[in-house]
C-alpha cells in the first residue's frame, strides 16, 4: 500500500484527463498513479465484525486530514485498496466465516 501514498485521487474520468494534460504541460517524465473515485460517495460504513478489535490501533484510528470535506474520499480509497487486496483471500474462506 505504501506506493499509493504518493498517488492522486480524482473525481471522474474528465478530471483524470485534465490531470494527464497538466502533467504533460509541465513535462512530467512519468505520470503519477491516479485513482478515480467519486467524491460524492459518503464514507464507507465498515461492519463492526470487520473492524479492528478495541485493544488494537488501526490505520483509520490514526489518520487525520486537514481538509474535513475530503477526508471521506481518502478513507474510502484506503478501504477499497485493503478490501481489494483481501479479495482473493476472502474467496478461499467458507461462506460461514465471512
Secondary structure, DSSP 8 states (H G I E B T S, - for coil): -GGGGG-EEESSHHHHHHHHHHHHHTT-SS---EEE--TTS------GGGS--TTS--HHHH---S-TTTHHHHHHHHHHHHHHHHHHHHHTS-GGG-
